[in-house]
Amino acid sequence: MGLFDKILKEAAKAIDNAIVNNGGSTANGNSFAEAVDKAMGVKHEATHVSAPSPAPASISNAPCTPPEVLASGSEPTAPYKIVKNEYYEPISSFELPEDFTEFRSHAEPMMCHLYKYDEKDDADIDLNKPCISLDCANFIYKAVVSYLSSGTVSGLSQFQPIDRGHILFKAKNVNYYGKIVAFYGLYLGDRSEKNYWGLCMTYCRDAVGTPLEKKLTAILDHAAETYNEE
């Protein structure tokens, strides 16, 4: 379990600060996601989802997928395995290909599996490999709130209602710190607990329209189809 790049390493620090600033707890009337965002200096808006700013067509310093990873989109998908999130109750599980590896960046309670992991990734804070994670980022939390109150979301692309078990909908944020986040909005445990998360596939924008994006989308869809809670 853990996360994939500098963005979520900063979230890890924010989580620690949020806990310290609240006497060892985030139970101050706000959601966990709000506590993290407050610690990171993110301003909260109304419960509707704000439209992300579109990225320019070409940005010289945009994150780029490693060439060998981008080329792997044409390779067959590896056999699937069951992975579990045992760091946050209720325990959840879903299926991922074997070439996704649990990656620790100490950003608990989020879980992340990195595609095409190798040992050098442990020292790289600017990691640009695709990853799949359970995430409670603010835009995800607010999208779930919006969906449950209105049946739709705004500011996100390719919205599709699902309403299957804990899975509520599918959508995509096309400019999250220069990356794409395709995700399924869901709730953990009982819906009344308002424990809203996303099952997310994050990847660089240079993968858009490539065989790699198609492959990652199918993997995310399979993970959502096999999502289960104990």
ABEGO torsion letter per residue (X at the ends): XEBABAAAAAAAAAAAAAAAAAGGBABAGBBAAAAAAAAAGBBBBBABBBBBBBBBABBAABBBBBAAAAAAAABBBBBBBBBBBAABOBBBBBBBBAABBBBBAGAOABBBBBBGBBAAAAABAABABBBBBBBABAAAAAAAAAAAAAGBBBGBBGBBBAGBEABABBBBBABBGGBBBBBBBBBBEBAAAGBBBBBBBBBBAAABGBAAAAAAAAAAAAAAAABBBX
